[in-house]
Amino acid sequence: MEPRLLSNYLSRSRQERRLSQQALAELAGCTRQYIAQLEGGLRSKPSYRIALGLANALGLRGTNRREFLELAGDYSEKEESATDREELRQAALSAIYSISYPAYIHDNLWRLHGWNQAAEQLFGVSPNQIVLYSTSLMEFVFDPDYRSHIVPWAPWAETALRQFRHDCKAVWQLPSSREVMTRLRRLPDFRRMWEACDPVSDAAPLLPLTFRDETGAIKLTIVRMQFPGPPDLWVNVFVPLNQELAAKNPSLAGHPGAQADTLKLTVNHAALKGGA
């Protein structure tokens, strides 16, 4: 297909949505210069990930989405079906159920797709507090009552929010995301911190966290494994840094093979990702 076809389609769609090249680039996860090259016909074959990011950022659906992905590189047939995504989610759930450390799954907006019993015990959150596929972990991070569990809260919340902005940049302005973003903006400090911080340049595979519960403060490392979508899914496993302190917490005590399980999950990540 002619490079100009993609360039004209992209430029027209962007202008119809009143997005600048910079705004579209931030939403799609690329640079403004790359958008300019695509619209100018200097580039014509974005990667599959960038093509999906552009389609999401432009809010393309149905026939328009299929046409755009075909122009971008015959990607329309590559998009996952709902069945494929559910199979991926079920495989990820099986993975976190097979390990002893606390673990959960979230999507681009950090909406929970599942968790294991150890995570429920550690974080003290009951299922009736969560609406599956809707409740975002950011709602707990910025909750005035729950934030006391995170030590120290302010710097960690900023770190998490910068990561959150990276993870959701291709979807946060979509109509399907508005309900979550509206709820988050109502929480104390969220709007102020959102406007004051920039997204990180890349997804972090590890995040430190000090969590305080009735047993005391426990230092953890969050091991993050991404499974590209759309929607993207992340499996997060909480590994204690101090095994002696962790042994005092039933949700972190695990068993002798718990660390091996976490390593096995990391290795199996490649297999799950390949099946996405």
Contacts in CASP RR format, 6 or more apart in sequence:
PFRMAT RR
TARGET T0000
AUTHOR 0000-0000-0000
METHOD contacts of the structure
MODEL  1
MEPRLLSNYLSRSRQERRLSQQALAELAGCTRQYIAQLEGGLRSKPSYRI
ALGLANALGLRGTNRREFLELAGDYSEKEESATDREELRQAALSAIYSIS
YPAYIHDNLWRLHGWNQAAEQLFGVSPNQIVLYSTSLMEFVFDPDYRSHI
VPWAPWAETALRQFRHDCKAVWQLPSSREVMTRLRRLPDFRRMWEACDPV
SDAAPLLPLTFRDETGAIKLTIVRMQFPGPPDLWVNVFVPLNQELAAKNP
SLAGHPGAQADTLKLTVNHAALKGGA
1 70 0 8 1.000
1 71 0 8 1.000
1 73 0 8 1.000
3 41 0 8 1.000
3 43 0 8 1.000
3 44 0 8 1.000
4 41 0 8 1.000
5 71 0 8 1.000
6 38 0 8 1.000
6 41 0 8 1.000
6 44 0 8 1.000
6 71 0 8 1.000
6 72 0 8 1.000
7 38 0 8 1.000
7 39 0 8 1.000
7 40 0 8 1.000
7 41 0 8 1.000
7 44 0 8 1.000
9 67 0 8 1.000
9 68 0 8 1.000
9 71 0 8 1.000
10 35 0 8 1.000
10 38 0 8 1.000
10 39 0 8 1.000
10 54 0 8 1.000
10 68 0 8 1.000
11 39 0 8 1.000
11 40 0 8 1.000
13 58 0 8 1.000
13 60 0 8 1.000
13 64 0 8 1.000
13 68 0 8 1.000
14 21 0 8 1.000
14 24 0 8 1.000
14 35 0 8 1.000
14 39 0 8 1.000
14 58 0 8 1.000
17 58 0 8 1.000
17 59 0 8 1.000
19 27 0 8 1.000
19 57 0 8 1.000
19 58 0 8 1.000
21 32 0 8 1.000
21 35 0 8 1.000
21 36 0 8 1.000
21 39 0 8 1.000
22 32 0 8 1.000
24 35 0 8 1.000
24 54 0 8 1.000
24 57 0 8 1.000
24 58 0 8 1.000
25 31 0 8 1.000
25 32 0 8 1.000
25 34 0 8 1.000
25 35 0 8 1.000
26 169 0 8 1.000
26 199 0 8 1.000
27 53 0 8 1.000
27 56 0 8 1.000
27 57 0 8 1.000
27 169 0 8 1.000
27 170 0 8 1.000
27 172 0 8 1.000
27 173 0 8 1.000
28 35 0 8 1.000
28 50 0 8 1.000
28 53 0 8 1.000
28 54 0 8 1.000
28 56 0 8 1.000
28 57 0 8 1.000
28 170 0 8 1.000
29 50 0 8 1.000
29 53 0 8 1.000
29 169 0 8 1.000
29 170 0 8 1.000
30 46 0 8 1.000
30 50 0 8 1.000
34 43 0 8 1.000
34 46 0 8 1.000
34 50 0 8 1.000
37 43 0 8 1.000
38 44 0 8 1.000
38 46 0 8 1.000
45 72 0 8 1.000
45 73 0 8 1.000
46 54 0 8 1.000
46 72 0 8 1.000
46 73 0 8 1.000
48 75 0 8 1.000
48 78 0 8 1.000
49 228 0 8 1.000
51 68 0 8 1.000
51 69 0 8 1.000
51 72 0 8 1.000
51 73 0 8 1.000
51 75 0 8 1.000
52 69 0 8 1.000
52 75 0 8 1.000
52 79 0 8 1.000
52 170 0 8 1.000
52 229 0 8 1.000
52 230 0 8 1.000
53 170 0 8 1.000
54 68 0 8 1.000
54 72 0 8 1.000
55 65 0 8 1.000
55 68 0 8 1.000
55 69 0 8 1.000
55 72 0 8 1.000
56 170 0 8 1.000
56 171 0 8 1.000
56 174 0 8 1.000
56 230 0 8 1.000
57 170 0 8 1.000
57 173 0 8 1.000
58 68 0 8 1.000
59 65 0 8 1.000
59 174 0 8 1.000
59 175 0 8 1.000
60 68 0 8 1.000
65 76 0 8 1.000
66 76 0 8 1.000
67 76 0 8 1.000
69 75 0 8 1.000
69 76 0 8 1.000
69 78 0 8 1.000
69 79 0 8 1.000
70 76 0 8 1.000
79 230 0 8 1.000
80 88 0 8 1.000
80 229 0 8 1.000
80 230 0 8 1.000
80 276 0 8 1.000
84 276 0 8 1.000
85 229 0 8 1.000
85 231 0 8 1.000
88 227 0 8 1.000
88 229 0 8 1.000
88 233 0 8 1.000
88 272 0 8 1.000
88 275 0 8 1.000
88 276 0 8 1.000
89 105 0 8 1.000
89 113 0 8 1.000
89 233 0 8 1.000
91 272 0 8 1.000
92 105 0 8 1.000
92 113 0 8 1.000
92 227 0 8 1.000
92 233 0 8 1.000
92 235 0 8 1.000
92 272 0 8 1.000
93 105 0 8 1.000
93 113 0 8 1.000
93 114 0 8 1.000
95 235 0 8 1.000
95 265 0 8 1.000
95 268 0 8 1.000
95 272 0 8 1.000
96 103 0 8 1.000
96 104 0 8 1.000
96 105 0 8 1.000
96 114 0 8 1.000
96 115 0 8 1.000
96 116 0 8 1.000
96 235 0 8 1.000
96 237 0 8 1.000
96 265 0 8 1.000
97 116 0 8 1.000
98 261 0 8 1.000
98 265 0 8 1.000
99 116 0 8 1.000
99 237 0 8 1.000
99 258 0 8 1.000
99 261 0 8 1.000
99 262 0 8 1.000
99 265 0 8 1.000
100 118 0 8 1.000
100 253 0 8 1.000
100 254 0 8 1.000
100 255 0 8 1.000
100 257 0 8 1.000
100 258 0 8 1.000
100 261 0 8 1.000
101 118 0 8 1.000
101 237 0 8 1.000
101 238 0 8 1.000
101 239 0 8 1.000
101 240 0 8 1.000
101 252 0 8 1.000
101 254 0 8 1.000
101 258 0 8 1.000
101 261 0 8 1.000
101 262 0 8 1.000
102 115 0 8 1.000
102 116 0 8 1.000
102 118 0 8 1.000
102 119 0 8 1.000
102 121 0 8 1.000
102 122 0 8 1.000
102 123 0 8 1.000
102 237 0 8 1.000
102 238 0 8 1.000
102 251 0 8 1.000
102 252 0 8 1.000
103 115 0 8 1.000
103 116 0 8 1.000
103 118 0 8 1.000
103 119 0 8 1.000
103 235 0 8 1.000
103 236 0 8 1.000
103 237 0 8 1.000
103 238 0 8 1.000
104 112 0 8 1.000
104 114 0 8 1.000
104 115 0 8 1.000
104 116 0 8 1.000
104 119 0 8 1.000
104 137 0 8 1.000
104 235 0 8 1.000
104 236 0 8 1.000
105 112 0 8 1.000
105 113 0 8 1.000
105 114 0 8 1.000
105 115 0 8 1.000
105 233 0 8 1.000
105 234 0 8 1.000
105 235 0 8 1.000
105 236 0 8 1.000
106 112 0 8 1.000
106 113 0 8 1.000
106 136 0 8 1.000
106 137 0 8 1.000
106 233 0 8 1.000
106 234 0 8 1.000
106 236 0 8 1.000
107 113 0 8 1.000
107 133 0 8 1.000
107 231 0 8 1.000
107 232 0 8 1.000
107 233 0 8 1.000
107 234 0 8 1.000
108 167 0 8 1.000
108 168 0 8 1.000
108 170 0 8 1.000
108 171 0 8 1.000
108 230 0 8 1.000
108 231 0 8 1.000
108 232 0 8 1.000
109 136 0 8 1.000
109 167 0 8 1.000
109 168 0 8 1.000
109 171 0 8 1.000
109 172 0 8 1.000
109 177 0 8 1.000
109 180 0 8 1.000
109 181 0 8 1.000
110 136 0 8 1.000
110 137 0 8 1.000
110 138 0 8 1.000
110 164 0 8 1.000
110 167 0 8 1.000
110 168 0 8 1.000
111 133 0 8 1.000
111 134 0 8 1.000
111 135 0 8 1.000
111 136 0 8 1.000
111 137 0 8 1.000
111 180 0 8 1.000
112 130 0 8 1.000
112 132 0 8 1.000
112 133 0 8 1.000
112 135 0 8 1.000
112 136 0 8 1.000
112 137 0 8 1.000
113 132 0 8 1.000
113 133 0 8 1.000
113 233 0 8 1.000
114 132 0 8 1.000
118 251 0 8 1.000
118 252 0 8 1.000
118 254 0 8 1.000
119 238 0 8 1.000
119 251 0 8 1.000
120 126 0 8 1.000
120 127 0 8 1.000
121 250 0 8 1.000
121 251 0 8 1.000
122 211 0 8 1.000
122 213 0 8 1.000
122 238 0 8 1.000
122 249 0 8 1.000
122 251 0 8 1.000
122 252 0 8 1.000
123 140 0 8 1.000
123 149 0 8 1.000
123 211 0 8 1.000
124 213 0 8 1.000
125 140 0 8 1.000
129 135 0 8 1.000
134 179 0 8 1.000
134 180 0 8 1.000
136 180 0 8 1.000
136 183 0 8 1.000
136 184 0 8 1.000
138 160 0 8 1.000
138 161 0 8 1.000
138 164 0 8 1.000
138 184 0 8 1.000
138 187 0 8 1.000
138 190 0 8 1.000
139 183 0 8 1.000
139 184 0 8 1.000
139 187 0 8 1.000
140 146 0 8 1.000
141 147 0 8 1.000
141 150 0 8 1.000
141 157 0 8 1.000
141 160 0 8 1.000
141 161 0 8 1.000
142 157 0 8 1.000
142 184 0 8 1.000
142 187 0 8 1.000
142 188 0 8 1.000
142 189 0 8 1.000
142 190 0 8 1.000
143 187 0 8 1.000
144 187 0 8 1.000
144 188 0 8 1.000
147 153 0 8 1.000
147 157 0 8 1.000
148 212 0 8 1.000
149 211 0 8 1.000
149 212 0 8 1.000
149 213 0 8 1.000
150 156 0 8 1.000
150 157 0 8 1.000
150 209 0 8 1.000
150 210 0 8 1.000
150 211 0 8 1.000
150 212 0 8 1.000
151 210 0 8 1.000
151 211 0 8 1.000
151 212 0 8 1.000
151 217 0 8 1.000
152 210 0 8 1.000
156 209 0 8 1.000
156 210 0 8 1.000
157 189 0 8 1.000
157 193 0 8 1.000
158 193 0 8 1.000
158 197 0 8 1.000
159 207 0 8 1.000
160 207 0 8 1.000
161 190 0 8 1.000
161 193 0 8 1.000
161 194 0 8 1.000
161 197 0 8 1.000
162 197 0 8 1.000
162 198 0 8 1.000
162 199 0 8 1.000
162 200 0 8 1.000
163 199 0 8 1.000
163 200 0 8 1.000
163 203 0 8 1.000
163 204 0 8 1.000
163 207 0 8 1.000
165 194 0 8 1.000
165 197 0 8 1.000
165 198 0 8 1.000
165 199 0 8 1.000
165 200 0 8 1.000
166 199 0 8 1.000
166 200 0 8 1.000
166 201 0 8 1.000
166 202 0 8 1.000
166 203 0 8 1.000
167 203 0 8 1.000
167 232 0 8 1.000
167 234 0 8 1.000
168 177 0 8 1.000
169 199 0 8 1.000
171 177 0 8 1.000
171 230 0 8 1.000
171 231 0 8 1.000
172 181 0 8 1.000
184 190 0 8 1.000
184 194 0 8 1.000
185 191 0 8 1.000
185 194 0 8 1.000
203 224 0 8 1.000
203 226 0 8 1.000
204 224 0 8 1.000
205 223 0 8 1.000
205 224 0 8 1.000
205 225 0 8 1.000
206 221 0 8 1.000
206 222 0 8 1.000
206 223 0 8 1.000
206 224 0 8 1.000
207 221 0 8 1.000
207 222 0 8 1.000
207 224 0 8 1.000
208 219 0 8 1.000
208 220 0 8 1.000
208 221 0 8 1.000
208 222 0 8 1.000
209 219 0 8 1.000
209 220 0 8 1.000
209 221 0 8 1.000
209 222 0 8 1.000
209 238 0 8 1.000
210 217 0 8 1.000
210 218 0 8 1.000
210 219 0 8 1.000
210 220 0 8 1.000
211 217 0 8 1.000
211 218 0 8 1.000
211 220 0 8 1.000
212 218 0 8 1.000
213 249 0 8 1.000
215 248 0 8 1.000
215 249 0 8 1.000
218 240 0 8 1.000
218 242 0 8 1.000
218 245 0 8 1.000
218 246 0 8 1.000
218 249 0 8 1.000
218 252 0 8 1.000
219 240 0 8 1.000
219 241 0 8 1.000
219 242 0 8 1.000
219 245 0 8 1.000
220 238 0 8 1.000
220 239 0 8 1.000
220 240 0 8 1.000
220 241 0 8 1.000
221 238 0 8 1.000
221 239 0 8 1.000
221 241 0 8 1.000
222 236 0 8 1.000
222 237 0 8 1.000
222 238 0 8 1.000
222 239 0 8 1.000
223 236 0 8 1.000
223 237 0 8 1.000
223 238 0 8 1.000
223 239 0 8 1.000
223 262 0 8 1.000
223 266 0 8 1.000
224 234 0 8 1.000
224 235 0 8 1.000
224 236 0 8 1.000
225 234 0 8 1.000
225 235 0 8 1.000
225 236 0 8 1.000
225 237 0 8 1.000
225 265 0 8 1.000
225 266 0 8 1.000
225 269 0 8 1.000
226 232 0 8 1.000
226 233 0 8 1.000
226 234 0 8 1.000
226 273 0 8 1.000
227 233 0 8 1.000
227 234 0 8 1.000
227 235 0 8 1.000
227 269 0 8 1.000
227 272 0 8 1.000
227 273 0 8 1.000
227 276 0 8 1.000
228 273 0 8 1.000
228 276 0 8 1.000
229 276 0 8 1.000
235 265 0 8 1.000
235 269 0 8 1.000
237 262 0 8 1.000
237 265 0 8 1.000
238 252 0 8 1.000
239 259 0 8 1.000
239 262 0 8 1.000
240 246 0 8 1.000
240 249 0 8 1.000
240 252 0 8 1.000
246 252 0 8 1.000
246 253 0 8 1.000
247 253 0 8 1.000
END
